[in-house]
Amino acid sequence: MIIKNILIRNFRSYYGENSFDFSNGLTLIIGDNGDGKTTFFEALQWLFNTTVDTPNIENFSEMRKSQLEVGENDSVTVSITFDHNGIKTIEKRFIVERYGKDRYRALNQEFRGYEEKDSGRTPVDGKILVLRCFDAFLQRFSMFKGESDLNVFNDSDAFKQLVAKFSDLKEFDKYVSYTEEFERKSNSAFVKESKSDEKISKQVEQFDAKLVEVRRLLSNAEKELRETEASANLFRGKIEDLEKHKETSEKYSEIKKRIEAKKTEAAKYRGSIAANNFNVNLLDKLWVLCVFPAVLKEFQAKSSAFSKAKRTQNEQFIKELAKNEGKKEAYDEITQLVNGASRMPWYLPGEAEMEEMIHDHICKVCGREAPEGSEAYRFMCEKLEEHRRHALAEAEANKPKDQETKELFENDYIEEIHSLSLGLGGFNESIVTGKAAEIGGCIELVNTFKRKLAEVERDLEEMDEEKARILIQAEGVSEEMLDKSFQDLKGYFDQKGKAEKRALELEQKIHELKGQRDYYKEQIDALAPGKGQVRVYKKVHDAFDYILRAFVGAKDKNLTMFLESLEDRANDYLRRLNANDFHGIVKLIRTAEDSAIIKLYSSNGSEIKKPSGSQQTTMYMSVLFAISDLTTLKREEDYPLIFDAATSSFGDAKEQDFYNIIDHINKQCIIVTKDFLDRSELRMAEIDKLTCSVYRIRKAEGYNKDDLSTIRTTVVKVK
Amino acid sequence: MEKLYDLWANRNPEYEVKYDDTIIKTFCDYGKGTTMFQEARGKIFGAGYEILIIAFFIGLYKDQRKTLVGDSSKRKVLGQPIKFWGNLDSKPGRVSYSNIRKYIYAALVARSDVDFIALDKGEITNRKAVDILMTTMEEYINWGLDFIEEKMEDNPNYFFKDTAFLRVFLDMLPKHATAQKVDYNAKSIEDDDTPESLD
């Protein structure tokens, strides 16, 4: 299949009719973002899709749609003309009709096909033509959107299908299955016949029973091996997927840890700042007293002034009081001396002596008797009474003086405030005078915390951005998946390990069983039948057995050769596509199911498990070119390779090498790309060096950035 | 003899009813039962008397008094007498500052015209002396509340900042005081306009 022309009419941004002609070699379709590259690719996908029969109005050009009058209609058409045992055309189209204001409908989707024959252009069913010339399987190996599409052997059956489709190997399958049948039938005929041969019947029966059992075991083991390999492959695939994100996952966990640590730090600063509530501190920490020192001085001065005044007044008062007391005593003394100069002091004789004299009825001062009732006796009794009065008065006089003195101050409120004043002085005063400095220090501290918090918050912002970048790089992988990756990875490794171990065991077991099978077969073969008829059966069986082995061996050999040849060609392309870069060696590893997987190795034998994006792309492309080559050889029938933005991981130098090589590859190749553009302008100097055809697609000038209906793709053939 | 301090501390200063809505309830949890404490979040101060203390010190430091309205129906007192002021132990995140009472008392003695000689001689009653102290206190508070209200009329958000009340006091500090040297207007502390000076 060689594409000659593609026509796109009113398909999305392709307004009106747009035609592309193609040569047998490379054609570049160059466009910038939004110029219609992907639309070109999707137009082809839409054309080749045979599964949907209903039209989708969204594929209709918005520009054309905006021009339709009520009652008018126009068509959306994509058609391809190609050479595939003669020129053929496949066309898919539908009609869009405007039937009211803002009312449109899409109808009549048709799939048309034409074949150019000697008799002229003959219409055929378009769908059938697609299925015949470019079915879904072929599309899978020839149309690639982006770089991720290129891994054609992701699907474990892909290689097998490829071999079946494009090589003669499948022819062997028929013969293998025929000869298997012949061998089986001839064997059972021989076994049946040998039962009549007494000489060997027992041994044949015995060996055949063993052989049946071994074959059963072998078949089971082979089935289990296939399943186990499939399972190991499954986990291998999962691990590869996860490993793609392993680095991201590691970065992600690391940044998450850092963010957590920063958040804790920020919380610490916020706590410290909040603990310093300036307004509340006015009260709780008595900051309100910062202006108080002056008031305290006033209070201290006032209370000490009152205290001093009170003491002064009190001293004056006591002095006055003392003076008056002294005057009275002196006066009393003088009056006593004048009135009784000859009188005995009142305290002579004493109270006891007087009581004795009264008791003894005699005056012991003068020695005269004083009987009871006499004048002298009465005198002594009066004298005793007088003594007692004086003694009482004396005792009264000896009581403390202030008890009887009148006080000047009856309250001690001045002492109360003075004592408060003393209490607020000294150490307490220094606390109050230090308040201003304390506030200053605290504000400074909080300012420091705030500065640090601001720094931490800036850091956090940056880390959040970094985290977002990581997530973007992970291409839509969710945060949860990145979190899970590590655990899953371990689980998958375990599973894969178990499967691989089991596969090894099974391979060993199969090897042993095959040995047993061959042994029993040899044993049967070695038997010398006694009967002529049995000998004939045996010879027939032997012959079919040889034929079977020949076909099985040939099939195996051919497959291996096919793989080797494919590998050689792929490596040839790989070397050319990476002329100036490390490329490694492609290996196609055969699996139990006769399929294959692609792996990249270094020349020293170690597998390159994580090839770079461009290595991977060139590796897959090399295999694709090789497949295409081989199929061309086998079927004398080519098919194109169509890539949309397949080189996005290439650097400039790589890009040039790549196009220079691919320009000379003898293969129809259509590459839709934004390479060769410098600020939307073509780098003609580089393009001129190429021999291929080049189309430039771009948005027509004068569009409105917000209005889809003003956008149309123009197609210009550059060379 | 009962201490004059205790007689004073048993009292409860009067303030003008009009400040209830504009100031007391704006800045304090006043008027909310303890069960409604959650709703009181965001208030700068706790008990109603706290804003009275702030107002008192503003009046005191500026030495500005304002006589209360004559009509007794336009005056009121808070529930807690002075002797309970600053006992905040039960409130989360706050500490007791009961010492403040002594300083208020000392300031009142310093700034009131009480003849303590006459008082100690018994020539005037202790009740009369406490009346004089309370008048001083109420007039300082009254001026302080008026000051706060005036600021808020100019800018309703004036006091709703981390440092707003503190700044009022720092602005009254003598110029040589240490805190003045600190850049408390730094952007990291406050994001917008600086309160104007009281001077």
Chai-1 contact restraints between the chains, C-beta under 6 A:
chainA,res_idxA,chainB,res_idxB,connection_type,confidence,min_distance_angstrom,max_distance_angstrom,comment,restraint_id
A,F278,B,D162,contact,1.0,0.0,6.0,A-B,restraint_1
A,F278,B,T163,contact,1.0,0.0,6.0,A-B,restraint_2
A,F278,B,L166,contact,1.0,0.0,6.0,A-B,restraint_3
A,N279,B,I44,contact,1.0,0.0,6.0,A-B,restraint_4
A,N279,B,F165,contact,1.0,0.0,6.0,A-B,restraint_5
A,L282,B,F165,contact,1.0,0.0,6.0,A-B,restraint_6
A,L283,B,E50,contact,1.0,0.0,6.0,A-B,restraint_7
A,L283,B,Y97,contact,1.0,0.0,6.0,A-B,restraint_8
A,D284,B,R94,contact,1.0,0.0,6.0,A-B,restraint_9
A,D284,B,V95,contact,1.0,0.0,6.0,A-B,restraint_10
A,D284,B,Y97,contact,1.0,0.0,6.0,A-B,restraint_11
A,L286,B,Y97,contact,1.0,0.0,6.0,A-B,restraint_12
A,V288,B,F57,contact,1.0,0.0,6.0,A-B,restraint_13
A,C290,B,F169,contact,1.0,0.0,6.0,A-B,restraint_14
A,V291,B,Y61,contact,1.0,0.0,6.0,A-B,restraint_15
A,V291,B,M172,contact,1.0,0.0,6.0,A-B,restraint_16
A,V291,B,L173,contact,1.0,0.0,6.0,A-B,restraint_17
A,V295,B,A107,contact,1.0,0.0,6.0,A-B,restraint_18
A,V295,B,A110,contact,1.0,0.0,6.0,A-B,restraint_19
A,E298,B,A110,contact,1.0,0.0,6.0,A-B,restraint_20
A,F299,B,A106,contact,1.0,0.0,6.0,A-B,restraint_21
A,F299,B,V109,contact,1.0,0.0,6.0,A-B,restraint_22
A,F299,B,A110,contact,1.0,0.0,6.0,A-B,restraint_23
A,K302,B,A110,contact,1.0,0.0,6.0,A-B,restraint_24
A,F306,B,F116,contact,1.0,0.0,6.0,A-B,restraint_25
A,A309,B,I117,contact,1.0,0.0,6.0,A-B,restraint_26
A,F409,B,D120,contact,1.0,0.0,6.0,A-B,restraint_27
A,F409,B,K121,contact,1.0,0.0,6.0,A-B,restraint_28
A,E410,B,G122,contact,1.0,0.0,6.0,A-B,restraint_29
A,N411,B,D120,contact,1.0,0.0,6.0,A-B,restraint_30
A,Y413,B,L4,contact,1.0,0.0,6.0,A-B,restraint_31
A,Y413,B,F116,contact,1.0,0.0,6.0,A-B,restraint_32
A,Y413,B,L119,contact,1.0,0.0,6.0,A-B,restraint_33
A,Y413,B,D120,contact,1.0,0.0,6.0,A-B,restraint_34
A,I414,B,F116,contact,1.0,0.0,6.0,A-B,restraint_35
A,I414,B,D120,contact,1.0,0.0,6.0,A-B,restraint_36
A,E416,B,K3,contact,1.0,0.0,6.0,A-B,restraint_37
A,E416,B,L4,contact,1.0,0.0,6.0,A-B,restraint_38
A,I417,B,V109,contact,1.0,0.0,6.0,A-B,restraint_39
A,L424,B,A106,contact,1.0,0.0,6.0,A-B,restraint_40
A,A436,B,L173,contact,1.0,0.0,6.0,A-B,restraint_41
A,A436,B,A177,contact,1.0,0.0,6.0,A-B,restraint_42
A,A436,B,T178,contact,1.0,0.0,6.0,A-B,restraint_43
A,A436,B,A179,contact,1.0,0.0,6.0,A-B,restraint_44
A,A437,B,T178,contact,1.0,0.0,6.0,A-B,restraint_45
A,I439,B,A179,contact,1.0,0.0,6.0,A-B,restraint_46
A,G440,B,T178,contact,1.0,0.0,6.0,A-B,restraint_47
A,G440,B,A179,contact,1.0,0.0,6.0,A-B,restraint_48
A,G440,B,V182,contact,1.0,0.0,6.0,A-B,restraint_49
A,I443,B,V182,contact,1.0,0.0,6.0,A-B,restraint_50
A,I443,B,Y184,contact,1.0,0.0,6.0,A-B,restraint_51
A,E444,B,V182,contact,1.0,0.0,6.0,A-B,restraint_52
A,N447,B,A186,contact,1.0,0.0,6.0,A-B,restraint_53
A,N447,B,S188,contact,1.0,0.0,6.0,A-B,restraint_54
A,K450,B,S188,contact,1.0,0.0,6.0,A-B,restraint_55
A,R451,B,S188,contact,1.0,0.0,6.0,A-B,restraint_56
